[in-house]
Amino acid sequence: MKYLHLIWAALFRRKARTVLTLVSIIAAFLLFGMLDAVRTSFDQAGQSANGAQRLQTGSKLSFIQTLPQSLEQQIAQVPGVKMVTYANWFGGAYQDPHNQVFSFAVEPNYIDLYPEIEVSAAERKAFDDTRTGILVGEKLAKRFNWKVGDKIPLQSTIFPDRKGSKNWTFDIVGILHSKDKKSGGFFDQMLLLHWKYFDETTPFNQGTVGWYVTRVNDVNQADRVAKAIDAISANSDHETRTQTEQAATASWMKQLADIGLIVGSIMGAVFFTLLLLSGNTMMQAVRERTSELAVLKTIGFSSHAVLGIVLAESVLLLLLGGVIGLGLASLIIPLVSAGSGGMLNLPSVGTSSWILGLVLMVAIGLLVGALPAVRAMRLNIVDALAGR
């Protein structure tokens, strides 16, 4: 600590270069904090279901595998189940295949399991009574200038009708509103159609459902209920996996891509680039101060003291940028989660992430500072002062 003023002065000897290097380090650890939150959210998703009001039951094999509709009655009889419904992915697009719409074919009671969705009684009755009726999210309606009473065409990216056409026509009978715009914004973006109409119109469904959604009586018994539901189809040709909605979404994503590998690869590339950049900064900084380091040795600083000063300078550079970067990640992650309207539920930067981050800062600092520090330690006073 007694040499801190020397280390600080040396670090900011070239302010512009140091600041630019710090910006790079801040960006690297900001990205580390955000990506680690993504990884943590996927890891936490597979934990106990206790605390969840709703459970989602899908095929254990793959999310594209459907389940028999007959499971609904069996799931409803499981102790602890309050209500059960089912849905299928429709995969609709409006006017252009790029205008994808989150569209689901659902049982009429689907809305009852989601108290965070508001729809007027008149529009709900119209949906129940209209075979081709659909309910659309508030933001989705604004996006395409839809209103109640419109008849709209949708192109399914997956399911054709019995004539082989993927063009479907629906009647907008109501608008879905999220009670909480911060956490339930996803519902403002989706479209609901009748499962029965979907099942009767396409030849590729034949009385099957994509997944079941169950509301439990006691959130503290959700894990037990999930295991009981899965026991129904154990050792059958349609084994199920029941989990929280967050875990189900994570499971779908994992089947599409290896999230851990993607996050690890990105961070590996970022930190490799950071090693080169900060290493170059330290090499230049020490090279420019060759004569100054020789003076330190001349007035009594030992070689090991010079080694420690250069290493401390390198570690301090990484710690300054890294702590600021992780601090910014801690502030930004809650804002990203809130701004996503409930579509992203990222955990804040926790203790384990901070510890891992600090270890990386120190390790990278020592690594990039090792070579210039050793050169400074071995510096010959006469040669250095002579400029050789």
C-alpha positions as CSV (number, residue, x, y, z in Angstrom):
1,M,0.0,0.0,0.0
2,K,2.9,2.4,0.6
3,Y,3.7,2.4,-3.1
4,L,0.1,3.0,-4.2
5,H,0.8,6.6,-5.2
6,L,3.7,5.4,-7.4
7,I,1.5,2.7,-9.0
8,W,-1.4,5.2,-9.6
9,A,0.9,7.8,-11.1
10,A,2.5,5.2,-13.4
11,L,-0.9,3.9,-14.5
12,F,-2.2,7.3,-15.6
13,R,1.1,8.5,-17.1
14,R,-0.5,8.2,-20.5
15,K,-4.1,9.1,-19.6
16,A,-5.6,8.7,-23.1
17,R,-4.2,5.2,-23.5
18,T,-5.2,4.1,-20.0
19,V,-8.7,5.4,-20.4
20,L,-9.2,3.6,-23.8
21,T,-7.9,0.4,-22.2
22,L,-10.2,0.8,-19.3
23,V,-13.2,1.3,-21.6
24,S,-12.3,-2.0,-23.3
25,I,-12.0,-3.8,-19.9
26,I,-15.3,-2.3,-18.8
27,A,-17.0,-3.5,-21.9
28,A,-15.6,-7.0,-21.5
29,F,-16.7,-7.4,-17.9
30,L,-20.1,-5.8,-18.6
31,L,-20.6,-8.4,-21.3
32,F,-19.3,-11.1,-18.8
33,G,-21.9,-10.0,-16.2
34,M,-24.8,-10.0,-18.7
35,L,-23.9,-13.4,-20.3
36,D,-23.3,-14.9,-16.9
37,A,-26.8,-13.8,-15.9
38,V,-28.1,-15.6,-19.0
39,R,-26.2,-18.8,-18.1
40,T,-27.4,-18.6,-14.5
41,S,-31.0,-18.2,-15.5
42,F,-30.8,-21.3,-17.6
43,D,-29.1,-23.3,-14.8
44,Q,-31.7,-22.1,-12.2
45,A,-34.6,-22.9,-14.5
46,G,-34.2,-26.7,-13.9
47,Q,-34.4,-26.5,-10.1
48,S,-37.4,-27.3,-7.9
49,A,-40.9,-26.2,-9.1
50,N,-42.0,-25.2,-5.6
51,G,-43.2,-21.6,-5.6
52,A,-44.6,-21.8,-9.1
53,Q,-48.4,-21.2,-9.5
54,R,-48.4,-22.8,-13.0
55,L,-46.7,-25.9,-14.4
56,Q,-46.1,-26.8,-18.0
57,T,-46.2,-30.3,-19.2
58,G,-44.6,-31.3,-22.5
59,S,-43.0,-34.2,-24.2
60,K,-39.9,-35.6,-22.4
61,L,-38.4,-36.4,-25.8
62,S,-38.7,-33.1,-27.7
63,F,-40.8,-29.9,-27.6
64,I,-41.9,-30.7,-31.2
65,Q,-43.5,-34.0,-30.0
66,T,-47.2,-33.8,-29.3
67,L,-49.2,-35.4,-26.4
68,P,-52.6,-37.1,-26.5
69,Q,-55.6,-34.9,-25.6
70,S,-56.8,-37.7,-23.2
71,L,-54.1,-36.7,-20.7
72,E,-56.2,-33.6,-19.7
73,Q,-58.7,-35.6,-17.6
74,Q,-55.9,-37.7,-16.0
75,I,-53.9,-34.6,-15.1
76,A,-57.0,-32.9,-13.7
77,Q,-57.5,-35.8,-11.2
78,V,-54.0,-35.4,-9.7
79,P,-54.3,-34.2,-6.1
80,G,-53.2,-30.6,-5.9
81,V,-54.2,-29.6,-9.4
82,K,-56.7,-26.7,-9.5
83,M,-57.2,-26.3,-13.2
84,V,-55.6,-27.7,-16.4
85,T,-55.7,-26.5,-20.1
86,Y,-53.7,-27.2,-23.2
87,A,-52.3,-25.4,-26.3
88,N,-50.5,-25.9,-29.6
89,W,-48.0,-23.7,-31.3
90,F,-49.5,-22.3,-34.5
91,G,-46.7,-20.4,-36.0
92,G,-48.5,-17.6,-37.9
93,A,-47.1,-14.8,-40.0
94,Y,-49.0,-11.8,-41.2
95,Q,-48.6,-10.7,-44.9
96,D,-44.9,-11.4,-44.9
97,P,-43.1,-14.5,-43.5
98,H,-40.9,-12.2,-41.6
99,N,-43.9,-10.7,-39.7
100,Q,-43.9,-13.6,-37.2
101,V,-46.7,-13.6,-34.7
102,F,-46.7,-15.5,-31.3
103,S,-49.8,-17.5,-32.1
104,F,-51.2,-20.4,-30.1
105,A,-54.2,-22.7,-30.6
106,V,-55.8,-23.0,-27.1
107,E,-58.6,-24.4,-25.2
108,P,-61.2,-21.8,-24.2
109,N,-60.3,-22.0,-20.5
110,Y,-56.7,-21.1,-21.3
111,I,-57.3,-17.5,-20.3
112,D,-58.7,-18.6,-16.9
113,L,-55.2,-19.9,-15.9
114,Y,-53.7,-16.5,-16.6
115,P,-55.2,-13.9,-14.3
116,E,-52.6,-11.4,-15.5
117,I,-54.5,-11.2,-18.8
118,E,-57.5,-9.0,-19.0
119,V,-60.3,-9.3,-21.7
120,S,-63.8,-7.9,-21.4
121,A,-66.7,-10.3,-20.7
122,A,-68.3,-9.4,-24.0
123,E,-65.1,-10.2,-26.0
124,R,-64.6,-13.4,-24.0
125,K,-68.1,-14.6,-24.9
126,A,-67.5,-13.7,-28.5
127,F,-64.3,-15.7,-28.5
128,D,-66.1,-18.7,-27.0
129,D,-69.0,-18.5,-29.5
130,T,-67.0,-17.8,-32.7
131,R,-65.3,-20.8,-34.3
132,T,-62.8,-18.7,-36.3
133,G,-62.5,-16.0,-33.6
134,I,-59.1,-14.9,-32.2
135,L,-58.0,-12.7,-29.4
136,V,-54.9,-10.5,-30.1
137,G,-52.6,-8.7,-27.8
138,E,-52.9,-5.0,-27.4
139,K,-49.4,-4.2,-28.7
140,L,-49.8,-6.7,-31.6
141,A,-53.1,-5.0,-32.6
142,K,-51.3,-1.6,-32.6
143,R,-48.4,-3.0,-34.6
144,F,-50.6,-4.1,-37.5
145,N,-53.5,-1.6,-37.0
146,W,-55.9,-4.4,-36.2
147,K,-59.3,-3.8,-34.5
148,V,-62.2,-5.8,-33.3
149,G,-64.3,-6.9,-36.2
150,D,-61.4,-7.2,-38.7
151,K,-61.1,-10.4,-40.7
152,I,-57.4,-11.1,-41.2
153,P,-55.3,-13.7,-43.1
154,L,-52.5,-15.5,-41.4
155,Q,-50.0,-17.8,-43.0
156,S,-49.0,-20.7,-40.8
157,T,-45.3,-21.5,-41.1
158,I,-46.0,-25.2,-40.2
159,F,-49.6,-26.3,-40.5
160,P,-51.6,-26.4,-43.8
161,D,-55.4,-26.9,-43.9
162,R,-57.1,-30.0,-45.3
163,K,-56.8,-28.5,-48.8
164,G,-53.0,-28.1,-48.5
165,S,-53.1,-24.3,-48.1
166,K,-51.2,-22.6,-45.3
167,N,-53.4,-19.5,-45.6
168,W,-55.8,-19.3,-42.7
169,T,-58.5,-16.6,-42.1
170,F,-59.6,-15.4,-38.7
171,D,-62.0,-12.9,-37.1
172,I,-60.7,-10.6,-34.4
173,V,-63.2,-10.7,-31.6
174,G,-61.3,-9.2,-28.7
175,I,-58.1,-7.6,-27.5
176,L,-55.9,-9.0,-24.7
177,H,-54.5,-6.6,-22.1
178,S,-51.7,-7.2,-19.6
179,K,-52.5,-6.1,-16.1
180,D,-48.8,-5.5,-15.4
181,K,-47.0,-4.1,-18.5
182,K,-43.6,-4.6,-16.9
183,S,-43.8,-8.3,-16.2
184,G,-46.6,-9.4,-18.5
185,G,-45.8,-7.6,-21.7
186,F,-45.5,-10.9,-23.6
187,F,-49.2,-11.3,-23.5
188,D,-49.7,-8.0,-25.3
189,Q,-47.7,-9.6,-28.2
190,M,-49.5,-12.9,-28.7
191,L,-52.6,-14.2,-30.6
192,L,-54.9,-16.9,-29.4
193,L,-57.2,-19.0,-31.6
194,H,-59.4,-22.0,-31.0
195,W,-57.7,-25.3,-30.6
196,K,-60.8,-27.2,-31.8
197,Y,-60.9,-25.2,-35.0
198,F,-57.2,-25.7,-35.5
199,D,-57.5,-29.5,-34.8
200,E,-60.4,-29.9,-37.3
201,T,-58.9,-27.8,-40.0
202,T,-55.4,-29.2,-40.2
203,P,-54.8,-33.0,-40.9
204,F,-51.5,-32.9,-39.1
205,N,-52.7,-32.6,-35.5
206,Q,-55.4,-35.4,-35.1
207,G,-56.4,-34.8,-31.5
208,T,-53.0,-34.1,-30.0
209,V,-51.8,-31.1,-28.0
210,G,-48.4,-29.4,-27.8
211,W,-48.3,-28.9,-24.0
212,Y,-50.5,-28.7,-20.9
213,V,-50.6,-25.9,-18.4
214,T,-51.6,-26.7,-14.9
215,R,-52.5,-24.3,-12.0
216,V,-51.8,-25.8,-8.6
217,N,-53.7,-25.3,-5.3
218,D,-50.6,-24.8,-3.2
219,V,-47.4,-23.4,-4.7
220,N,-45.4,-25.2,-2.0
221,Q,-46.6,-28.5,-3.4
222,A,-45.8,-27.7,-7.0
223,D,-42.8,-30.1,-7.1
224,R,-44.9,-33.0,-5.8
225,V,-47.6,-32.2,-8.3
226,A,-45.1,-32.1,-11.2
227,K,-43.8,-35.6,-10.3
228,A,-47.3,-37.0,-10.0
229,I,-48.2,-35.7,-13.4
230,D,-45.1,-37.2,-15.0
231,A,-45.8,-40.5,-13.3
232,I,-49.1,-40.8,-15.4
233,S,-47.1,-41.3,-18.6
234,A,-44.1,-43.1,-17.2
235,N,-42.9,-46.0,-19.4
236,S,-45.3,-45.0,-22.2
237,D,-44.7,-43.9,-25.7
238,H,-45.5,-40.3,-24.7
239,E,-43.5,-39.7,-21.5
240,T,-43.8,-36.2,-20.2
241,R,-41.6,-33.6,-18.3
242,T,-43.5,-31.2,-16.1
243,Q,-41.7,-28.1,-15.0
244,T,-42.1,-24.4,-14.4
245,E,-42.9,-22.2,-17.4
246,Q,-39.5,-20.6,-17.1
247,A,-37.8,-24.0,-17.0
248,A,-39.9,-25.1,-20.0
249,T,-38.7,-22.1,-22.0
250,A,-35.1,-22.8,-21.1
251,S,-35.5,-26.4,-22.1
252,W,-36.8,-25.4,-25.5
253,M,-33.9,-23.1,-26.0
254,K,-31.4,-25.8,-24.9
255,Q,-32.9,-28.2,-27.5
256,L,-32.3,-25.5,-30.2
257,A,-28.7,-24.6,-29.1
258,D,-26.1,-25.3,-26.4
259,I,-26.4,-22.1,-24.4
260,G,-23.5,-22.9,-22.2
261,L,-21.2,-23.5,-25.2
262,I,-22.4,-20.3,-26.9
263,V,-21.8,-18.1,-23.8
264,G,-18.5,-19.8,-23.1
265,S,-17.3,-19.3,-26.7
266,I,-18.2,-15.6,-26.7
267,M,-16.5,-14.9,-23.4
268,G,-13.5,-16.9,-24.5
269,A,-13.1,-14.7,-27.6
270,V,-13.7,-11.5,-25.5
271,F,-11.1,-12.3,-22.9
272,F,-8.6,-13.5,-25.4
273,T,-8.9,-10.1,-27.1
274,L,-8.7,-8.4,-23.7
275,L,-5.4,-10.3,-23.0
276,L,-3.9,-9.0,-26.2
277,L,-5.1,-5.4,-25.7
278,S,-4.2,-5.0,-22.0
279,G,-0.9,-6.9,-22.5
280,N,0.1,-4.5,-25.3
281,T,-0.8,-1.6,-23.0
282,M,1.4,-2.9,-20.2
283,M,4.3,-3.6,-22.5
284,Q,4.3,-0.1,-23.9
285,A,3.9,1.5,-20.5
286,V,6.9,-0.4,-19.1
287,R,9.0,0.2,-22.2
288,E,8.4,4.0,-22.0
289,R,9.5,4.0,-18.3
290,T,12.7,2.1,-18.6
291,S,14.9,4.9,-17.3
292,E,12.5,5.7,-14.5
293,L,12.5,2.1,-13.4
294,A,16.3,2.2,-13.4
295,V,16.2,5.3,-11.2
296,L,14.0,3.4,-8.7
297,K,16.6,0.6,-8.6
298,T,19.4,3.2,-8.2
299,I,17.8,4.8,-5.1
300,G,17.3,1.5,-3.4
301,F,14.3,-0.3,-4.7
302,S,15.0,-4.0,-5.0
303,S,14.3,-6.0,-8.2
304,H,11.5,-7.8,-6.5
305,A,10.0,-4.5,-5.4
306,V,10.0,-3.3,-9.0
307,L,8.5,-6.6,-10.1
308,G,5.7,-6.1,-7.5
309,I,5.0,-2.5,-8.6
310,V,4.6,-3.5,-12.3
311,L,2.4,-6.5,-11.4
312,A,0.3,-4.3,-9.1
313,E,-0.1,-1.7,-11.8
314,S,-1.4,-4.4,-14.2
315,V,-3.8,-5.9,-11.6
316,L,-5.1,-2.4,-10.6
317,L,-5.8,-1.6,-14.3
318,L,-7.9,-4.8,-14.6
319,L,-9.6,-4.3,-11.2
320,L,-10.7,-0.8,-12.0
321,G,-12.2,-1.7,-15.3
322,G,-13.6,-5.0,-14.2
323,V,-15.4,-3.7,-11.1
324,I,-16.9,-0.8,-13.0
325,G,-18.0,-3.2,-15.8
326,L,-19.7,-5.7,-13.3
327,G,-21.2,-2.7,-11.4
328,L,-22.8,-1.5,-14.7
329,A,-24.1,-5.0,-15.4
330,S,-25.7,-5.1,-11.9
331,L,-27.6,-1.8,-12.9
332,I,-28.4,-2.7,-16.4
333,I,-29.7,-6.3,-16.0
334,P,-32.8,-5.3,-13.9
335,L,-33.6,-2.6,-16.5
336,V,-33.3,-5.2,-19.4
337,S,-35.6,-7.6,-17.5
338,A,-38.1,-4.9,-16.8
339,G,-38.0,-3.5,-20.3
340,S,-38.6,-7.0,-21.9
341,G,-42.1,-7.0,-20.5
342,G,-41.6,-10.3,-18.7
343,M,-40.0,-12.1,-21.7
344,L,-36.6,-12.1,-20.0
345,N,-36.2,-12.9,-16.4
346,L,-32.5,-12.5,-15.7
347,P,-31.1,-12.8,-12.2
348,S,-28.9,-9.9,-10.9
349,V,-25.2,-10.3,-10.7
350,G,-24.8,-12.6,-7.6
351,T,-22.0,-13.3,-5.2
352,S,-20.7,-16.2,-7.2
353,S,-20.5,-14.0,-10.3
354,W,-18.6,-11.3,-8.4
355,I,-16.2,-13.8,-7.0
356,L,-15.6,-15.4,-10.5
357,G,-15.2,-11.9,-12.0
358,L,-12.7,-10.8,-9.4
359,V,-10.7,-14.0,-9.8
360,L,-10.6,-13.3,-13.6
361,M,-9.5,-9.7,-13.1
362,V,-6.6,-10.7,-10.9
363,A,-5.6,-13.7,-13.1
364,I,-5.7,-11.6,-16.3
365,G,-3.9,-8.8,-14.5
366,L,-1.1,-11.1,-13.4
367,L,-0.9,-12.8,-16.7
368,V,-0.6,-9.6,-18.8
369,G,1.8,-8.0,-16.3
370,A,4.1,-11.0,-15.9
371,L,6.3,-10.5,-18.9
372,P,6.8,-6.7,-18.6
373,A,7.3,-7.2,-14.8
374,V,10.0,-9.8,-15.3
375,R,11.8,-7.6,-17.8
376,A,11.6,-4.7,-15.3
377,M,13.0,-6.9,-12.6
378,R,16.0,-8.0,-14.7
379,L,16.7,-4.5,-15.9
380,N,20.4,-3.5,-15.8
381,I,20.7,0.0,-14.3
382,V,23.7,1.1,-16.4
383,D,22.2,-0.1,-19.7
384,A,18.8,1.4,-18.9
385,L,20.2,4.8,-18.0
386,A,22.4,4.7,-21.1
387,G,19.4,4.1,-23.2
388,R,20.6,0.8,-24.4
